[in-house]
C-alpha cells in the first residue's frame, strides 16, 4: 500500500506496466521475502525476520537489483529514475517496520539489535484504512492520485502523533497511579490483539510487573520476581543458546528461576506480547544438579499447549 502511494509522487500512473509504479510497489514488498527462512523452522524465521533483509545495506542492494531488472524489461524510463523510486519503496518498508514492537535490524551488520519505537503491533487499522482508501481513489480517479496519497500520508502522520501523545498521557497516568517518579521505570507498549489499547511494564526493585490498559482502566496481569543473576544456574543459562536468542530477539525479556518436581528450570519471557493467559514467546532451560544445562526449549503460544522447539547444538 505504502509503495503504491509513494509512486504517485513521481508523476507516473498507477499501472502494472509502469516501471516506476512496479519498482516502488514491489520494492516495498521485497524485504519480506525473508519468509523463505521459515523453511528451516519457525524459530529460524523469528530470528531472521526483519534482520539482514531489512538493513539499509540490504534495502539498497534490493533496490539496485530489482530496479535494474525492471529497467531491462522497460527501458523507456531511465535506469536512475527506476532505481531511485525502487529505493524509495524498499526504504519505506524498512522505516515503517520501526513503528511496531518487532522492529528491524536497520544497521545490520554493524549493529545487530532490532530498533523500534514501539508505537503499533504489526500494522494499524487506521493507517491501513487511510492507504486502502487512497489506493481506491487513485485507481478510480487517476488525476487525484497524488493528492489522495499526500492526504493519506498526512492523516497517518497526524494520527501517529496523536497516538504517541496518548501513550505519553497513559504513561503519566500510570506513574501517578503506581506512585512512580522515574520515567525509566515504566515502559508503555502497544497491546497485542487490541490496537487501541496499551500494555505496560513497571520495573520495581524486587519485581517486574506486567499489566494492560483497557480504556481508562489499568490492571496488573503478572508479577515477576527479579532473580539474582549471580546464581550459578542463571549464570550458566545466560551462557546458553536460549539466552542468546532472547537477547537478540527482544529488548524486553525477563529471567525466572523455578523448581518444579525436583527439577530446576530457568525460564525466559519476552515481555512484549501477551497472549490471553501468558506471554507469547517463552523459553525454558532445564538444569542438571551441578548447575549445567541439560536441555533448552523455545516456545510460542505455550499457553495454548503448543509444542516447543528443542535447541540442538
PELINUR-V660945 format. One record per pair of residues at least 6 apart in sequence whose ideal C-beta (glycine too) atoms are under 8 Angstrom apart, sorted by the first residue. I is the first residue (numbers start at 1). J is the second residue. D is the distance in whole Angstrom. If there is no record, write none. Layout:
I,J,D / I,J,D
This chain:
1,128,7 / 1,131,4 / 1,132,7 / 1,134,8 / 1,135,6 / 2,28,6 / 2,92,5 / 2,93,7 / 2,96,6 / 2,131,6 / 3,24,5 / 3,25,4 / 3,26,7 / 3,27,6 / 3,28,3 / 3,29,7 / 3,89,4 / 3,92,6 / 3,93,7 / 4,14,6 / 4,21,7 / 4,24,7 / 4,25,5 / 4,28,8 / 4,135,6 / 4,138,8 / 5,131,6 / 5,134,6 / 5,135,7 / 5,138,8 / 5,149,4 / 5,152,6 / 5,153,7 / 6,24,5 / 6,28,7 / 6,85,8 / 6,88,5 / 6,89,6 / 6,92,6 / 6,149,7 / 7,14,7 / 7,18,8 / 7,20,6 / 7,21,5 / 7,23,8 / 7,24,4 / 7,25,6 / 7,85,6 / 7,89,7 / 8,14,7 / 8,138,6 / 8,145,4 / 8,146,5 / 8,148,8 / 8,149,4 / 9,146,6 / 9,149,7 / 9,150,8 / 10,20,5 / 10,24,7 / 10,81,8 / 10,85,5 / 11,146,8 / 12,18,5 / 12,19,8 / 12,20,4 / 12,21,6 / 12,77,8 / 12,85,8 / 13,21,7 / 13,142,6 / 13,145,8 / 14,21,6 / 14,135,8 / 14,138,5 / 14,139,6 / 14,142,7 / 14,145,6 / 15,21,6 / 16,22,7 / 17,74,7 / 18,74,8 / 19,70,5 / 19,71,7 / 19,73,7 / 19,74,4 / 19,76,7 / 19,77,5 / 19,82,5 / 20,77,6 / 20,81,7 / 20,82,6 / 20,85,5 / 22,70,5 / 22,74,8 / 23,63,8 / 23,66,6 / 23,67,5 / 23,70,5 / 23,82,5 / 23,83,7 / 23,85,5 / 23,86,4 / 23,89,6 / 24,85,5 / 24,86,6 / 24,88,6 / 24,89,4 / 25,89,6 / 26,66,6 / 26,70,8 / 26,86,8 / 26,89,7 / 27,62,7 / 27,63,6 / 27,66,6 / 27,67,8 / 27,85,8 / 27,86,4 / 27,87,7 / 27,88,7 / 27,89,3 / 27,90,4 / 27,93,8 / 28,89,4 / 28,90,7 / 28,92,5 / 28,93,5 / 29,93,7 / 30,62,5 / 30,66,6 / 30,89,8 / 30,90,6 / 30,93,7 / 31,50,8 / 31,53,5 / 31,54,5 / 31,58,7 / 31,59,7 / 31,62,7 / 31,90,6 / 31,93,5 / 31,94,6 / 31,97,8 / 32,53,8 / 32,93,7 / 33,53,7 / 34,45,8 / 34,48,6 / 34,49,6 / 34,50,7 / 34,51,7 / 34,52,8 / 34,53,4 / 34,54,8 / 35,45,7 / 35,49,8 / 37,44,5 / 37,45,5 / 37,48,4 / 37,49,7 / 38,44,7 / 38,45,4 / 41,309,7 / 42,300,7 / 42,309,7 / 43,245,8 / 43,298,5 / 43,309,5 / 46,249,7 / 46,281,8 / 46,300,8 / 47,245,7 / 47,248,7 / 47,249,7 / 49,102,8 / 50,97,6 / 50,102,6 / 50,103,7 / 50,104,4 / 50,105,7 / 50,114,6 / 51,104,8 / 51,105,5 / 51,108,6 / 51,114,8 / 52,58,6 / 52,105,7 / 52,108,5 / 52,109,7 / 53,62,8 / 54,93,7 / 54,94,5 / 54,97,6 / 54,104,4 / 54,105,6 / 54,106,7 / 54,108,8 / 55,94,8 / 55,104,8 / 55,105,6 / 55,106,6 / 55,107,7 / 55,108,4 / 55,109,7 / 56,91,8 / 56,94,7 / 56,106,6 / 56,107,7 / 57,108,7 / 57,109,7 / 58,108,7 / 59,87,7 / 59,90,4 / 59,91,6 / 59,93,7 / 59,94,5 / 60,87,7 / 60,90,8 / 62,86,8 / 62,90,5 / 63,83,6 / 63,86,4 / 63,87,4 / 63,89,7 / 63,90,5 / 63,91,8 / 64,83,6 / 64,87,8 / 66,86,5 / 66,90,8 / 67,79,7 / 67,82,5 / 67,83,3 / 67,84,8 / 67,85,8 / 67,86,4 / 67,87,7 / 68,79,7 / 68,83,7 / 70,82,5 / 70,86,7 / 71,77,7 / 71,79,5 / 71,82,5 / 71,83,7 / 74,82,8 / 94,104,6 / 94,106,6 / 95,106,8 / 97,103,7 / 97,104,4 / 98,104,6 / 98,106,7 / 98,115,6 / 98,116,6 / 98,117,6 / 99,116,8 / 99,117,6 / 99,119,5 / 99,120,5 / 99,124,8 / 99,160,7 / 100,116,7 / 100,118,8 / 100,119,7 / 100,120,5 / 100,121,6 / 100,122,6 / 100,123,7 / 100,190,7 / 101,116,6 / 101,118,5 / 101,120,8 / 101,121,6 / 101,189,6 / 101,190,6 / 101,272,5 / 101,273,7 / 102,114,7 / 102,116,7 / 102,122,7 / 103,114,3 / 103,115,5 / 103,116,3 / 103,251,8 / 104,114,6 / 104,115,6 / 104,116,8 / 105,111,7 / 105,112,6 / 105,113,7 / 105,114,5 / 105,115,7 / 106,115,5 / 107,115,7 / 112,248,6 / 113,248,7 / 113,251,7 / 114,249,8 / 114,251,7 / 116,251,7 / 118,187,8 / 118,188,8 / 118,189,5 / 118,190,7 / 119,160,6 / 119,163,6 / 119,164,6 / 119,167,8 / 119,190,7 / 120,127,8 / 120,163,8 / 120,190,5 / 120,195,7 / 121,190,5 / 121,191,8 / 121,192,6 / 121,193,8 / 121,195,7 / 124,159,8 / 124,163,8 / 124,195,6 / 125,195,6 / 126,156,8 / 126,159,5 / 126,195,8 / 127,156,5 / 127,159,7 / 127,160,7 / 130,151,8 / 130,152,4 / 130,155,5 / 130,156,5 / 130,159,8 / 131,152,5 / 131,156,7 / 133,148,8 / 133,152,7 / 134,148,4 / 134,149,5 / 134,151,7 / 134,152,4 / 137,144,6 / 137,145,8 / 137,148,4 / 138,144,7 / 138,145,4 / 138,148,5 / 138,149,7 / 141,148,8 / 167,188,5 / 167,198,6 / 170,188,6 / 170,198,5 / 170,200,8 / 170,213,6 / 171,183,7 / 171,186,6 / 171,188,5 / 171,200,8 / 173,218,8 / 174,180,7 / 174,186,6 / 174,188,7 / 174,200,6 / 174,202,8 / 174,213,7 / 174,218,6 / 175,181,7 / 175,183,7 / 175,186,6 / 177,218,6 / 178,186,8 / 178,202,6 / 180,186,6 / 180,202,7 / 184,203,8 / 185,202,7 / 185,203,5 / 185,204,8 / 186,200,6 / 186,201,7 / 186,202,6 / 186,203,7 / 187,200,7 / 187,201,4 / 187,203,8 / 187,252,7 / 188,198,5 / 188,199,8 / 188,200,5 / 188,213,8 / 189,198,7 / 189,199,5 / 189,200,7 / 189,201,7 / 189,252,8 / 189,272,6 / 190,198,6 / 190,199,7 / 191,197,4 / 191,198,6 / 191,199,5 / 191,212,6 / 191,213,7 / 191,274,7 / 192,199,7 / 192,273,5 / 192,274,6 / 192,275,7 / 192,280,7 / 194,212,8 / 194,214,7 / 197,212,7 / 197,213,6 / 197,214,5 / 197,215,7 / 198,212,7 / 198,213,5 / 199,210,7 / 199,211,7 / 199,212,5 / 199,213,7 / 199,274,6 / 200,210,7 / 200,211,5 / 200,212,7 / 200,213,6 / 200,218,7 / 201,208,6 / 201,209,7 / 201,210,6 / 201,252,6 / 201,271,6 / 202,208,7 / 202,209,4 / 202,210,8 / 202,211,7 / 204,226,8 / 205,226,8 / 206,225,7 / 206,226,6 / 207,223,5 / 207,224,6 / 207,225,5 / 207,226,6 / 208,224,5 / 208,226,7 / 208,254,6 / 208,271,7 / 209,220,5 / 209,222,7 / 209,223,5 / 209,224,7 / 210,220,7 / 210,221,6 / 210,222,4 / 210,224,7 / 210,271,6 / 210,274,7 / 211,218,6 / 211,219,6 / 211,220,4 / 211,221,6 / 211,222,8 / 212,218,7 / 212,219,6 / 212,221,6 / 212,274,7 / 221,274,7 / 224,254,5 / 224,256,7 / 224,269,7 / 225,256,7 / 227,234,6 / 227,255,6 / 227,256,6 / 227,257,5 / 228,234,7 / 229,235,7 / 229,238,7 / 229,255,7 / 231,257,6 / 232,291,4 / 233,257,6 / 233,264,6 / 233,266,6 / 233,287,5 / 233,291,5 / 234,255,6 / 234,257,6 / 234,266,6 / 236,287,7 / 236,291,5 / 236,292,6 / 236,293,6 / 237,243,6 / 237,255,7 / 237,266,4 / 237,285,4 / 237,287,7 / 237,293,7 / 238,255,8 / 240,285,6 / 240,293,5 / 240,296,6 / 240,311,8 / 241,296,6 / 241,311,5 / 241,313,7 / 242,268,6 / 242,283,4 / 242,284,8 / 242,285,6 / 242,296,4 / 242,297,8 / 242,298,7 / 242,311,6 / 243,268,7 / 245,283,7 / 245,298,7 / 246,253,4 / 246,268,5 / 246,270,7 / 246,283,6 / 247,253,7 / 249,270,7 / 249,281,7 / 250,270,5 / 250,271,7 / 250,272,6 / 250,281,7 / 252,270,7 / 252,271,4 / 252,272,6 / 253,268,6 / 253,269,6 / 253,270,6 / 253,271,6 / 254,268,7 / 254,269,5 / 254,271,6 / 255,266,6 / 255,267,7 / 255,268,6 / 255,269,8 / 256,266,7 / 256,267,4 / 256,269,7 / 257,264,7 / 257,265,8 / 257,266,6 / 257,267,8 / 258,264,8 / 258,265,5 / 258,266,8 / 258,267,6 / 259,265,7 / 263,286,6 / 263,287,8 / 264,286,8 / 264,287,4 / 264,289,8 / 265,284,6 / 265,285,7 / 265,286,6 / 265,287,7 / 266,284,8 / 266,285,4 / 266,287,6 / 267,282,7 / 267,283,7 / 267,284,6 / 267,285,8 / 268,282,6 / 268,283,4 / 268,284,8 / 268,285,8 / 269,279,5 / 269,281,8 / 269,282,5 / 270,279,6 / 270,280,7 / 270,281,4 / 270,282,7 / 271,279,7 / 272,280,8 / 273,279,6 / 273,280,4 / 273,281,7 / 274,280,7 / 275,301,6 / 275,303,6 / 275,304,8 / 276,303,6 / 276,304,8 / 277,303,4 / 278,302,6 / 278,303,4 / 280,300,6 / 280,301,7 / 281,298,8 / 281,299,7 / 281,300,5 / 282,298,8 / 282,299,5 / 282,302,5 / 283,296,7 / 283,297,7 / 283,298,5 / 283,299,7 / 284,296,7 / 284,297,5 / 284,299,7 / 284,308,7 / 285,293,6 / 285,295,7 / 285,296,5 / 285,297,8 / 286,293,8 / 286,294,4 / 286,295,4 / 286,296,8 / 286,297,8 / 287,293,7 / 287,294,6 / 288,294,5 / 295,310,6 / 295,311,8 / 296,310,7 / 296,311,4 / 297,308,4 / 297,309,7 / 297,310,5 / 297,311,7 / 298,308,6 / 298,309,5 / 298,311,7 / 299,306,7 / 299,308,4 / 299,309,8 / 300,306,6 / 302,308,7
